[in-house]
Amino acid sequence: MGERKATRAAYGETLVELGAKYPKLVVLDADLSGATYSNKFAAKYPDRFFNCGIAEQNMAGIAAGMAAAGLMPFTNSFAMFATGRAFEQIRNSIAYPKLNVKVVGSHGGPSVGEDGATHQMNEDIAIMRAIPNMMVVVPCDTYEMDLAVRALAEYEGPAYLRMCRYATERVTDAIEGYSFELGKGCTLRDGSDVTVIATGITVPMALEAAELMASEGVSVRVIDMHTVKPLDTELTIKAAKETGCIVTVEEASIIGGLGSAVCEAVSGACPVPVVRHGVPDVFGRSGSAAQLLEFFGLTPEGIAAKVKEALKLK
């Protein structure tokens, strides 16, 4: 395991680097640049940074106009507001005409912590995944975030990039054979008894859970599904056929997110037991990030418990 750092920090750093490579890259923020780290881009390229104020719907519309004029906008706000408040504008003004806008939602999931239920956006993956033409990317650590932002800058079309407030361990750069490609999951650990498909900050937890289960003689395959849409169905179905059961893990609602996407993929091609693990059909709560992750079982021990549950269903 590597250093602990929030994915939003890596996002801000990479955005600055890309500013030199892409002169048409512009950044918009809804008055939260200090939290989303888009302020780093603002400091370097003030003429290409636009603070739209607390007006996320307007920001989405401005970004759509900029994209239609040939620019490459990245919009930034908390996930709650970036996707929840501006849903209609994202759907109709960005995704419908398939404009090249990257919607970036920071502070996703219950690890936002003390901000409470109103700001803990657990539904954003489901919301964005339901929009036609919209890609959904949830990097797991700072190394993967850097690669994801660079890939999205090359990708022509609308996309949602989710990042979190919580500092997570950097794991992907230390794994032999790891590579990043939009729309393709990556097997971080091979296994034959059960597959854990995780996304976002739960990926390092899944690797730790696999170690816990190995001590009990259970072979766990771990897949990093950084792109939730389009899902890597080929890799998912392969895992279903070879291990016979799956556990999905996400720091988001299990309704409409990664778990739902995996169930949809395997149900028609290779029906196997799938245990969805994440935030159940409830709102968040107030507490520290660590307390809330523990409360929802988003820990290595919590994932290991779900692995045992899945094995009983084989």
Secondary structure as GFF3:
##gff-version 3
##sequence-region A 1 314
A	DSSP	beta_strand	4	6	.	.	.	ID=ss1
A	DSSP	alpha_helix	7	21	.	.	.	ID=ss2
A	DSSP	beta_strand	25	29	.	.	.	ID=ss3
A	DSSP	alpha_helix	33	36	.	.	.	ID=ss4
A	DSSP	alpha_helix	39	44	.	.	.	ID=ss5
A	DSSP	three_ten_helix	46	48	.	.	.	ID=ss6
A	DSSP	beta_strand	49	51	.	.	.	ID=ss7
A	DSSP	alpha_helix	56	68	.	.	.	ID=ss8
A	DSSP	beta_strand	72	78	.	.	.	ID=ss9
A	DSSP	alpha_helix	79	79	.	.	.	ID=ss10
A	DSSP	pi_helix	80	85	.	.	.	ID=ss11
A	DSSP	alpha_helix	87	89	.	.	.	ID=ss12
A	DSSP	pi_helix	90	95	.	.	.	ID=ss13
A	DSSP	beta_strand	102	106	.	.	.	ID=ss14
A	DSSP	three_ten_helix	110	115	.	.	.	ID=ss15
A	DSSP	alpha_helix	124	129	.	.	.	ID=ss16
A	DSSP	beta_strand	135	137	.	.	.	ID=ss17
A	DSSP	alpha_helix	142	154	.	.	.	ID=ss18
A	DSSP	beta_strand	159	162	.	.	.	ID=ss19
A	DSSP	beta_strand	167	169	.	.	.	ID=ss20
A	DSSP	three_ten_helix	172	174	.	.	.	ID=ss21
A	DSSP	beta_strand	186	189	.	.	.	ID=ss22
A	DSSP	beta_strand	194	198	.	.	.	ID=ss23
A	DSSP	alpha_helix	202	214	.	.	.	ID=ss24
A	DSSP	beta_strand	220	224	.	.	.	ID=ss25
A	DSSP	beta_strand	227	229	.	.	.	ID=ss26
A	DSSP	alpha_helix	233	243	.	.	.	ID=ss27
A	DSSP	beta_strand	246	253	.	.	.	ID=ss28
A	DSSP	alpha_helix	258	269	.	.	.	ID=ss29
A	DSSP	beta_strand	274	279	.	.	.	ID=ss30
A	DSSP	alpha_helix	289	295	.	.	.	ID=ss31
A	DSSP	alpha_helix	300	312	.	.	.	ID=ss32
###
